[in-house]
Amino acid sequence: MSDHDDDHHHGHSHGHPHAHSHQHAFQPHGVKREDTHGARTMEALSRVSQHKQTEETARSLEFGLEAAGSVVDRNISCFSRGHQPAFAGINTFMKAPYCEDIRQIGKYEAAFVGAPFDSATTYRPGTRFGPQAVRRISALYDGYWFDGGVDIYEELDLCDAGDIFVIPGNIEKTFDQVTKAVSHIYTSGVFPIICGGDHSLGFPNVRGIAPHIDGNVGIIHIDRHIDIQEKDMDERMHTTPWFWTTHEGSAVSHRDHSHMHDVGLPNCHPKNLVQIGIGGWYGNRPGTAVARRRGTSVMTMHDVEKHGPRKAAEIALEMAWEGCKAVYLSFDIDSIDPGFAPGTGSPEPGGLLPREAFEMIRTIAQEGLCGMEVVEVSPPYDVNDNTAQLATRVILDVLGTLIANDKLGHRAKATSKP
Ligand SMILES: [Mn+2]
């Protein structure tokens, strides 16, 4: 019931209108309209050219034909060929161009690539459908980021590289496929955004990047699980990626791994592996012993609560960047509480709130990244695409932050000076 109805309702009339009851009661805070964050982001967005928007409209009209005569807005085409409507069309990630000829990937600045592999899952499967679910819900967005004052569509040449041909029955062959694919993207000068798939991918993903970096690589790993045991059920499952990615360090002698062709990447030191959000009651027993022995940097949800998300992320940055040339972000969607992200393989209550997660990744991305992955989105267990949408948001918030800080994209070219 509105205030307006009040006066006509017995027992609810107070004699004078509510609108006047608090007149002059506000204390001045000295915040002017032009000082709000909203005003600043609107100002930043006003400087971004809409060149690609104009191009898209022209292309839509050419390829999709002009609209029927009764449609007044002549920018609308007959066949949907651009971002609109969000529920229509063929979904690549963000409806970005599909780089079908992967040899041409170097034309772009960033590439979304799916790694639809879930055979290394130890509990619920389904993450093989993760990339497709993320693509579907990503169509809701057109790249215009109010909070960050960034227009991804205009300021970044993004493509969808499609999916890597994973081998569902074979973890090792899949790892080799994934490493070759990620390496191809990275060495073409393109920022890789790898969408899983389960977390076993962390190892082949970093193996596709770290060997090409002249110096040490830090890893910021946001997850409820420590994922650093040697093997699980006799295989390199999704509980093991950081065992194989980080090396043992000088304190521990190597065991005999002659049957494996790789025991850690020489420039991935365990102390630069920062594991945030670790906790709960599932799956951390064997990994904890390895993390302690190797000396990884572990921050639990307690650490996040104690410091707050921003400071926790700043601490993580210090630890990850110490002595490193680059930092990689590994985001397990189960780090967000399953109340928000139910569609995942190993849910663990008590995780991050979405807003905390966004603040952390935005803080982390400010310093630049060499690549990122979002893993463990399992659409069969999802509700309303919530989990896939959070994965999309993690990717977009990282990309937007990288652009805003001149770590990716072509902001100078796309914006006019203030
Ligand atoms: Mn996890």
Residues whose N, C-alpha, C, O or C-beta is under 5 A from the ligand:
A	BS01	MN	D223 R224 H225 D332 D334
